Amino acid sequence: MSEAPPDPMAELLRLRASIDNIDAALTYMLAERFRCTKQVGALKAEHDLPPSDPAREER
């Protein structure tokens, strides 16, 4: 017995849901990164550290 072909609209909805989940994860990760970089900036300012780290950027 052969399987019926997948419903294109159901597949489209499934793929769009995956895209939405990925977008949400990326948004969360970027917000977390921004939170961390903001803390790095505050820490550097508080301890008079240079704003850039060329060795780290090189790596």
C-alpha positions, 0 to 999 in steps of 0.5 A: 500500500503506498502513502498518500502525497503530503498535503502542501498546505500542511507542509507549508504550515509546518515549515513556517512554524519551524521558521518562526521557532528559529526566529524566536531563538535567534531573537533571544540569543541576540538579546542575551548577547546584547545584555552581555556586551552591555555588561562588558562595556560597564565593567570596562568603564568601571575599571578603566579598561580599553574599549577594544581587545585587538588580540581577542578580535584577531582570534 
